[in-house]
Amino acid sequence: MREVFSKTNDPKVPPRDQEFYELRLDDSDDIWKPGYFVKQAHAQWSEIDRQIMWDGFDFEPCATLEKAKERYAEWRLALTRLGFIYSDMDMF
């Protein structure tokens, strides 16, 4: 599962005024350590690079899918509390 959050859904907002978070729930590809990961990445305008750049990667391992879904929901709620209320999942 993958979801991208923003503070606006207005396509006219210039890139330098936008900020995003990507939230993912992935399964482990390590056969010796099965489980799941909740991952979060942050993106915002970089004046030096003159484009939106991804930074600030965080992740949390979870032993079960149920725990991963629980943590995903908690991380999602935290993002909405920061004002990131628009999700690309809501568009479909």
N, C-alpha and C positions, 0 to 999 in steps of 0.2 A: 504494500500500500504506500502511496506517495501523494503528498498534498503540499501545495505552495500557498502561503498566506501573504497578504499585503494589507496595508492600511487604506488603500483606495482601489476602486475598480474603474476609475476614470481613465480612459485611454489617452486623454489629452495631457495628463500630468507628465512633465519632462522626466527623463530617466534619472537626472541628478536629484530629483525630489522623491524618488521611490526607494523602498526598502522591502526586502522579502525574507521570509523564512521558509525553508523546505523541511517538512517533517516526514520521516519514512519509518515504516515497520518492515524489516527485512528478516529473512531467515538466515541462519548461519550457513556458510558454505564449507565449514570445517567439519569433516566427518568424525573427528576425535572430540569435538566440542559442539554437539548439536544444541540448538536453541535459537533465540531470536535477538534482534537488536532494534532499539528505538534510536533513530539518528536525527539530528537537527543540524541544519547549516544556515548561515546568515549571509545575505547578499545586499550590497548597497553600492552606490556610485563611488568610483575611485577617480578623483580628479587627475591623479598622475597617469592612470591608464586610460582615462577618458571613456570608460565603460563600466557597466555593473560587474562587480567582482564578488566571488564567493569567498567567505572567510568564516571563522568562528564555528568550527565543527565540534559537535558534542555527540556522544553516543552512550547508551546504557545497555548492557547485556541482560537478557531475561531468559530464565530456564524454560518457561512455558509460553505458549501462545496467549493464554488467558492473561498472564502477568504482563506480557508485551502490549496487549490491547489496553489494559488498565493504565499502564505508564504512558502509552500514546495519548489516551484521553486526558491524562493529567498534564502532559506537555502541551497539548492542544489548548486546553483551558488557560494555561499560563500565557500562551501567545495571544489569545483573545483578550485577556486582561491587560496586555500591553498595547492593545489597540489594533492588532492584526486580525481583523474580523472578516476579511474577504478571503475566500478559499477558491482555488481553481476547481475543486470538487463540486462546489455549489453551482457551477456553470453547466453541468451535464445532468 
